[in-house]
Amino acid sequence: MLTPMDVLRLVAVGNPQTVNSCVAGLFRLGYARPEEWSRHLPAANPGQVMRILTKRVVQVS
C-alpha cells in the first residue's frame, strides 16, 4: 500500500544574506539541500528576496 504524500511549501523572506543563512542552516540540519530551493525571487519590500522550498512529505494521521 502506498503512503499518502502531501506537498509542503516553505517560504523564506528577508534580505538576501539572511535568506541564504536560513537555507544553509536547514541544510546543516539535514532538512533540504540548497539546490532544492528556488532562486532568489523579488519580495514585496525593497531590498528583500524570497526563496521557496517545495517538499513532498508523508501524511501523518
N, C-alpha and C positions, 0 to 999 in steps of 0.2 A: 504494500500500500504506500502511495506517495504521501509525503508530509506536505501539508498546505504551506505555501510560501506567500509572503506579502512583500510589498515594496515599502521601504523606509527611505525618506529623504532628509538629510541633514543639511542645513544652510549655515555657513559661517560668514558673518558680515562685519566689516571693520576696515581699518587701514590695512594696506597690503601686508605689512610686516606682521601685524597681529594675526591676520587670517592665515598666513603661511606658518606662523608659530603654532597655531591651533592644529593645522593639518599635520605638521611634524610631530606634535605631541600625541595625536591619535595614532600616528604610525608607530611611535615608540611603544605605545600601549598594545600594539598588535591589532588595532581595530580596522585600519584601512591604509593601503599604500597611497602615497601622494598622487600617483598617476590615475587612481580611481576617481579623484575629484575633478570637477570641471576646471577649465582655465579661469583666470580672473574675469569676472563679469562686472559691468558697471552696477553700482548700487544707487539708491535714491539720493543719498547725501554726497556732496562733493568730497573728493579725496578718499572715498570708501569704495571697496570692491566686495564682491561675494563669490564664494565657491560653493558648489553643490555636490554632495555625495549621494548617490543612489545605490542602495544595497537591497538585495533580496534576503529576507530573513524568515526563519521558521516561525510560524504562528504558535504561540503558547496558549493552550486552552486552560 
